[in-house]
Amino acid sequence: MVPELFANLLRCHSDHAVFTGASVQKGDHVKLRIPSYINNHYKTVPLKDLSEHFHYSVPLCSQLIRKEMGAGFVAFVRRIQKNHAVAMLLSTKRAISEISNIFGYENSESDVRVFQKVYGISPSAFRKKMDEK
């Protein structure tokens, strides 16, 4: 119960807390730190571990993510994965199937369909179009 007490105190008084010389505004941990943490650990972070890291219950952490990020945890992680996949698509010459496998899609055809649905163009056409710019 002691860790929960400190976590609650920190959350309630975070507008007065100072971390590494910077003041933390109330809600910044959700708007800044949680997305940053997910961005850095998107391959391996389940919601349970994320909630434990930030000292929230799983339901509360999920609710905060949905409220602040406009998407549920899984959708938000997938959005981040897609952003990393697009960056890799543009910065490397790796095969699209290899990039799909890196980001957890065992069937690259389904990844291509999802990509086309999101971006309105196939990954190979997207890469070609961006290379022309």
C-alpha positions as CSV (number, residue, x, y, z in Angstrom):
1,M,0.0,0.0,0.0
2,V,2.9,2.3,0.6
3,P,3.9,2.5,-3.1
4,E,0.2,3.2,-4.0
5,L,0.2,6.0,-1.5
6,F,3.3,7.6,-2.9
7,A,2.0,7.1,-6.5
8,N,-1.3,8.8,-5.5
9,L,0.6,11.7,-3.7
10,L,2.8,12.2,-6.7
11,R,-0.2,12.2,-9.2
12,C,-2.2,14.6,-7.0
13,H,0.7,17.0,-6.4
14,S,2.7,16.6,-9.6
15,D,2.0,20.3,-10.4
16,H,4.5,21.1,-7.5
17,A,6.9,18.2,-8.2
18,V,10.3,18.9,-9.8
19,F,12.0,16.2,-11.9
20,T,15.6,16.8,-13.2
21,G,15.2,20.5,-12.9
22,A,11.9,20.8,-14.8
23,S,8.4,21.4,-13.4
24,V,5.8,18.8,-14.3
25,Q,2.4,20.1,-15.1
26,K,-0.6,18.2,-14.1
27,G,-1.5,15.8,-17.0
28,D,1.9,16.0,-18.6
29,H,2.7,12.5,-17.6
30,V,-0.1,11.3,-19.8
31,K,0.4,13.7,-22.7
32,L,4.1,13.5,-22.8
33,R,5.7,10.7,-20.8
34,I,3.3,7.8,-21.6
35,P,3.4,8.3,-25.4
36,S,7.2,8.7,-25.3
37,Y,7.5,5.5,-23.2
38,I,5.3,3.6,-25.7
39,N,7.2,5.0,-28.6
40,N,10.5,3.8,-27.1
41,H,9.1,0.3,-26.1
42,Y,6.3,-0.3,-28.6
43,K,7.7,-3.8,-29.5
44,T,7.5,-5.1,-26.0
45,V,5.2,-3.1,-23.8
46,P,1.9,-4.7,-22.7
47,L,-0.6,-2.4,-21.0
48,K,0.0,-4.2,-17.7
49,D,3.7,-3.3,-17.7
50,L,2.9,0.3,-18.8
51,S,0.4,0.8,-16.0
52,E,2.9,-0.6,-13.5
53,H,5.6,1.6,-14.8
54,F,3.5,4.7,-14.3
55,H,1.8,3.4,-11.1
56,Y,-1.7,3.2,-12.5
57,S,-4.2,0.4,-12.4
58,V,-4.7,-1.2,-15.8
59,P,-8.2,0.1,-16.3
60,L,-7.2,3.7,-15.3
61,C,-4.2,3.6,-17.5
62,S,-6.3,2.4,-20.5
63,Q,-8.9,5.1,-19.8
64,L,-6.2,7.9,-19.6
65,I,-4.6,6.7,-22.9
66,R,-8.0,6.7,-24.7
67,K,-8.9,10.1,-23.3
68,E,-5.6,11.8,-24.1
69,M,-4.5,10.0,-27.2
70,G,-7.9,9.6,-28.9
71,A,-7.4,5.9,-29.3
72,G,-7.3,2.8,-27.2
73,F,-4.0,1.3,-26.1
74,V,-3.7,-1.3,-28.9
75,A,-4.8,1.2,-31.6
76,F,-2.2,3.7,-30.3
77,V,0.6,1.1,-30.2
78,R,-0.3,0.1,-33.8
79,R,-0.3,3.7,-34.9
80,I,3.2,4.1,-33.5
81,Q,4.3,0.8,-35.2
82,K,3.0,2.1,-38.5
83,N,4.9,5.3,-38.0
84,H,8.1,3.4,-37.4
85,A,7.4,1.1,-40.3
86,V,6.8,4.1,-42.7
87,A,10.1,5.6,-41.4
88,M,11.9,2.3,-42.2
89,L,10.2,2.1,-45.5
90,L,11.5,5.5,-46.5
91,S,15.0,5.3,-44.9
92,T,16.0,1.8,-46.0
93,K,15.8,-0.4,-49.1
94,R,14.6,-3.4,-47.1
95,A,11.9,-5.5,-48.7
96,I,8.3,-4.7,-47.7
97,S,7.8,-8.3,-46.5
98,E,10.9,-7.9,-44.3
99,I,9.6,-4.7,-42.8
100,S,6.2,-6.3,-42.2
101,N,7.9,-9.2,-40.3
102,I,9.9,-6.7,-38.2
103,F,6.7,-5.1,-37.0
104,G,4.9,-8.3,-36.2
105,Y,2.9,-9.0,-39.4
106,E,3.6,-12.6,-40.3
107,N,1.5,-12.2,-43.5
108,S,2.8,-9.2,-45.5
109,E,-0.2,-9.3,-47.7
110,S,-2.5,-8.3,-44.8
111,D,0.0,-5.6,-43.9
112,V,-0.2,-4.3,-47.4
113,R,-4.0,-4.2,-47.2
114,V,-3.9,-2.3,-43.9
115,F,-1.3,0.1,-45.3
116,Q,-3.5,0.8,-48.4
117,K,-6.5,1.3,-46.2
118,V,-4.6,3.9,-44.0
119,Y,-2.6,5.7,-46.7
120,G,-4.7,5.0,-49.8
121,I,-1.6,3.6,-51.7
122,S,0.4,0.4,-51.6
123,P,3.7,0.5,-49.6
124,S,5.8,0.0,-52.8
125,A,4.0,2.9,-54.6
126,F,4.3,5.0,-51.4
127,R,8.1,4.4,-51.3
128,K,8.4,5.2,-55.0
129,K,6.4,8.4,-54.7
130,M,8.4,9.6,-51.7
131,D,11.7,8.7,-53.5
132,E,10.6,11.0,-56.4
133,K,10.3,14.0,-54.0
